[in-house]
Amino acid sequence: MRDLFITPQPELLSSWLQAVPKAKRITGLNEITSTQQETICWVHIDIAGQKPLADILPAILKHAPSTKIIVLANAPSQSEAFYALGLGAQGYCHAFSPSKVLKEIKTVVTHGGIWVGSDFLKQLIHATTNLAGNKTHQVSILLAKLTKREQQVAIEAAKGLSNKEIARILNITDRTVKAHLSSAFETLGAKDRLHLALMLNDNSLK
């Protein structure tokens, strides 16, 4: 897995390097197609607005359609996040996110999931689960595959709550939440929280 950064910064930020130590800063799109190795392209947008995304993201995917794109925004917004996903990005976050968060984002995207901010995620979950719901017995079958604690964590995550919020509600640590959530994802075959919400939605978990 290669991690390539497109950024106006002359050097990569320390948090980026802590998250992906072998990351490389590139200046041209031709460097993306220099190998068949699976690639994540981190696109740093230091000016708010949709034009930079419209210029860069389609060009990347034209050169290398299988490249996974994560947008790093200095001034993130929900409208820009939605626009970035519409252009083919798999992730969208604050450019100055801690390395721990960036590592988690990479893990989600690498496994085919989508990462956006928690507020935007809640809106997505609300919008998508209102459009369609599963039958209650279908959700029960899925939940039966999980341990009791995994069920509790998965149900809260399906509402769009963050790990910290879930930890506070269930009176457990963030690390425990993450462990149970990872196990639930693997057991149910969920790629990310939005996928999990769609799987567990029967309009009764709200």
DAMO-V651050 format. One line per field, one symbol per residue. ss: DSSP state (H for helix, E for strand, C for the rest). phi: phi as a letter, one per 20 degrees, with the letter a starting at -180 (. if undefined). burial: # if it has 9 or more other C-alpha atoms within 8 Angstrom, else .. A space follows every 10 residues. Layout:
BEGIN
ss = ???
phi = ???
burial = ???
END
This chain:
BEGIN
ss = CEEEEECCCC CCCHHHHHHC CCCEECCCHH HCCCCCCCEE EEEEECCCCC HHHHHHHHHH HHHCCCCEEE EEECCCCHHH HHHHHHCCCC EEEECCCCHH HHHHHHHHHH CCCCECCHHH HHHHHHHHHH HCCCCHHHHH HHHCCCCHHH HHHHHHHCCC CCHHHHHHHH CCCHHHHHHH HHHHHHHHCC CCHHHHHHHH CCCCCC
phi = .dddddbfff cffffffffc gefceddcff ffefbefgcd dededecfpe fgffeeffff fffbgefedc eddfcfbfff ffffffeofd bbbffdffgf fffffffffg enecccffff ffffffffff fbcefgffff fffffdfgff ffffffffen ffgffffffe lcegffgfff ffffgffeme eafffffffe ecmdee
burial = .######... .#..###.## ..#.##..#. .##.....## #####..#.. .###..#### #.##..#### ####.#...# #.###.#### #####.#.#. .##.#..##. ..####.#.# ##.##..##. ..##....#. .##..#...# ########## #.#..###.. ...#.###.# #.###.#..# ########## ###...
END
